[in-house]
């Protein structure tokens, strides 16, 4: 049974608890958008306190807690509809940060500075380097945290810690990546309930007019960039689909050359010439079934999805960028997938054919002995000898053959034939 706690919005004192709430929805995204909505019976002892920006503490699937601030509450005969948002949004209302330049600051120093006048404190930090951060104008601490995360290429996570039903700390973590690969597969016939493949074409253009930032003399440089292949694919009666792109001000308008404006406009056009695909998946939440603990899915996790009841069939490698469900009834969850790679059944067959060809290139026993020892000899030689960088054969392997590069959604997929002619510790790909 799930229990939520209602806290006084100013003192954090517990005012009431409730286990009678219903129709609840907890939604969280990697963009740090998080809400908790529910309905409380009008006769509940907690109902008088669901107002005045009081706070709601909810449990998570991992035994931790999340904190929300009540933004709206509608009272009717049936109950009180409560709409709350994550308490870390209050950082938008903390003391603003004046325009300034923070030179050679570490992540820890930046978190200390930004969170200094707030209820939040620095948590886990994974970046050891330093950077110079420039705030061109007044900004709120929440936006400042977003800027720091972008500059360092990290992801934000907000969490609270409690002890005996009291909040002991509100922490801001900056991680290399929220979530992990747990080996989870969402599969038709097992836990996949529904899936939607959504295709967006509304924002497609085939040519852009790039307008540069305003100079001191009041003028702006203007360039035109077009894509012929996109015109043939999307244009009507041979005409381009046009758009206007305001090139962002990078703080050095006088140094913004025509070449730079053209490059930025061209980069923007590349984002707009293709269909935007998104996936929404509804899955049965089976991790709470005995023996299925390994089936859990968390925000940011990498998962595989097998849609074998689609026509055509789809297979996805994807990341959970949004997660939605009830904390009271954990029967199912809704996920939005991002950073995904789509495979069709034909793609899978193609990979199998490639592997089959490699298997068919069997080496004779003589060829095998030329590059290695019999298994028995290897076992004897390696007995009680740990493999380290000092005894791993340092031999340059041949250049990979049949190399292919495919541009996918936010990802470049690289393929090449595996070569058994040498011992390869790892591959490194440069630009």
NORMO-V149756 format. One line per field, one symbol per residue. ss: DSSP state (H for helix, E for strand, L for the rest). psi: psi as a letter, one per 20 degrees, with the letter a starting at -180 (. if undefined). Layout:
ss=???
psi=???
This chain:
ss=LLLEEEELLLLLLEEEEELLLEEEEEEEELLLLEEEEEEELLLLLLHHHLLLLLEEEEELLLLLEEEEEEEEEEELLLLEEEEEEEHHHHHHHLLLELLEEEEEEEHHHHHHHHLLLLLLEEEEELLLLEEEEEELLLELHHHHHHHHHHHHLLEEEEEEEEELLEEEEEEEEEELLLLLEEEEEEEELLLEEEEEEEEELLLLLLEEEEELLLLLLLLLLEEEEELHHHHHHHLELLELLEEEEELLLLLLHHHLLHHHHHHHHHHHHHHHLLLEEEEEEEEELLLLLLLLHHHLLLLLLEEEEEELLLLLLEEEEEEEEEEEELLLLLLEEEEEEEEEEEEEHHHHHHHHHHHHHHHHLLLLHHHHHHHLLLHHHHHHHLLLLLLLLLLLLLLLLLLLLLLEEEELLLLEEEELLLLLLLLLLLLLLLL
psi=pppqppqpihijpphrqpjiqrkqpopqrijlopqoqrppqhiqiihijmakkrqppqqrhjjaqqpqpohqpppahhaopppqqphiiihhjrpqpqprpoplqrggggggghjgkriqqpcppjpiaqrpppohrpqqhghggggggghikrqqpprqqroljqpiqpqoqoqhpprrojjppoppifiphqqpopppjhjpriqqoporqprhjirqqprppqogghghhiqpkjqqoqrpoopqojimhhjnrgggggghhgghhhiiiqpppqppppqpnjhippjkhijqprpiqprppomijqorqqppprqoiqppaqigokhrqpqpqrlqppqrhhgghggghghhhhhilpqrhghghhiarqgghghghjpjoqprhhjppmpprrpqqlpqppoaojqpppqrpppjiroohrqppp.
